[in-house]
Structure formats: C-alpha cells, structure tokens
Amino acid sequence: MGDELLEGLDRQDLLSERALSKLRWRCRRGLLENDLFIERFFNRHAREMTVGQARGMYVLMDLSDNDLMDLLMKRKPLSSEIESEEASEVLTMLMA
C-alpha cells in the first residue's frame, strides 16, 4: 500500500525529502489529466506534506487511471473499500 519509508512514523510528521521523491515517482500516471492534478498538488503542498497525506496519496495511486480521474472530476465518490481519512484529505487537496 504505502512506502517502507513511512512505516512507524506519526501521521503528522513532515515527509522526508527521500520519501517525497519516492512518492513523486510513484505518482506518475498514464493520463495527462491526472498528471496535471497531481503536479499542481505537489507544487502547492510538497514542502509541508505530512506522512499521513503521503499514505493517503499512496492509497489513491493504487487506483486505475480512469477511477482516479472519476474521483478528481467528481463523477463518483471515494469507494468504501478505500475510504480513509488520509485518502479523503488528499483527494480534497487534489481537487482544490
């Protein structure tokens, strides 16, 4: 689900540079539209990103490109299987 660099850390801890770099790599998508949302997210939030937000991003990145786009375009809600406080927070940040 997430990255081993996040294990054992408090969700409020700031993300390390190494963990942020690995997350950015994991967030590369096949749909340009998704990449645009994600790049804007990192431009706005990378410096103050927390471990909890990174965990939420990893949950969202496990979705298919089309499912992620449906969430970002508000065509469907976050499913109960993946709904978490962290994923919901990051989804809100991505859509802002």
C-alpha positions as CSV (number, residue, x, y, z in Angstrom):
1,M,0.0,0.0,0.0
2,G,2.5,2.6,1.2
3,D,6.2,3.0,1.2
4,E,8.5,1.4,3.7
5,L,9.9,4.9,4.5
6,L,6.6,5.8,6.1
7,E,6.4,2.8,8.5
8,G,6.4,3.6,12.1
9,L,6.1,7.4,11.6
10,D,3.4,9.5,13.1
11,R,0.9,10.8,10.5
12,Q,1.6,14.4,11.5
13,D,5.4,14.1,10.8
14,L,6.6,16.0,7.8
15,L,7.7,13.9,4.9
16,S,11.4,13.5,4.3
17,E,13.0,14.6,1.0
18,R,13.7,10.9,0.2
19,A,10.1,9.8,0.9
20,L,8.8,12.8,-1.1
21,S,11.0,11.9,-4.1
22,K,9.8,8.2,-4.0
23,L,6.2,9.4,-3.7
24,R,6.5,11.7,-6.7
25,W,7.9,8.8,-8.7
26,R,5.0,6.6,-7.7
27,C,2.5,9.3,-8.7
28,R,3.4,9.3,-12.4
29,R,0.2,8.4,-14.3
30,G,-0.8,7.3,-17.8
31,L,-3.4,10.0,-18.2
32,L,-2.2,13.5,-18.7
33,E,-5.2,14.9,-17.0
34,N,-4.3,13.0,-13.8
35,D,-0.7,14.2,-14.0
36,L,-1.9,17.8,-14.2
37,F,-3.9,17.5,-10.9
38,I,-1.0,15.7,-9.2
39,E,1.6,18.2,-10.4
40,R,-0.5,21.1,-9.1
41,F,-0.8,19.2,-5.8
42,F,2.9,18.8,-5.4
43,N,3.6,22.4,-6.5
44,R,1.3,23.6,-3.7
45,H,1.8,21.1,-0.9
46,A,5.2,19.3,-1.2
47,R,7.1,21.4,1.3
48,E,4.6,20.9,4.1
49,M,3.4,17.4,3.2
50,T,2.9,15.0,6.1
51,V,3.3,11.3,6.4
52,G,-0.5,10.9,6.7
53,Q,-1.0,12.8,3.4
54,A,1.6,10.6,1.7
55,R,-0.2,7.5,2.9
56,G,-3.4,8.9,1.5
57,M,-1.7,9.6,-1.8
58,Y,-0.4,6.0,-2.0
59,V,-4.0,4.7,-1.5
60,L,-5.2,6.9,-4.4
61,M,-2.3,5.9,-6.6
62,D,-3.3,2.3,-6.3
63,L,-6.5,3.2,-8.3
64,S,-6.6,2.8,-12.1
65,D,-6.2,6.0,-14.1
66,N,-9.9,6.1,-15.0
67,D,-11.1,5.5,-11.4
68,L,-8.8,8.3,-10.2
69,M,-10.0,10.7,-12.9
70,D,-13.6,9.9,-12.0
71,L,-12.8,10.9,-8.4
72,L,-11.0,14.1,-9.4
73,M,-13.8,15.1,-11.7
74,K,-16.4,14.3,-9.0
75,R,-18.1,11.7,-11.2
76,K,-18.1,9.2,-8.4
77,P,-17.4,9.2,-4.7
78,L,-14.5,7.6,-2.9
79,S,-15.5,3.9,-2.5
80,S,-16.0,2.4,0.9
81,E,-13.1,-0.1,0.3
82,I,-10.5,2.6,0.1
83,E,-12.2,5.4,2.0
84,S,-9.9,6.6,4.8
85,E,-9.4,10.0,6.5
86,E,-6.0,10.3,4.8
87,A,-7.2,9.4,1.3
88,S,-10.2,11.8,1.7
89,E,-7.9,14.6,2.8
90,V,-5.6,14.2,-0.1
91,L,-8.4,13.9,-2.6
92,T,-9.8,17.2,-1.3
93,M,-6.4,18.8,-1.7
94,L,-6.0,17.4,-5.2
95,M,-9.3,18.9,-6.3
96,A,-8.7,22.4,-4.7
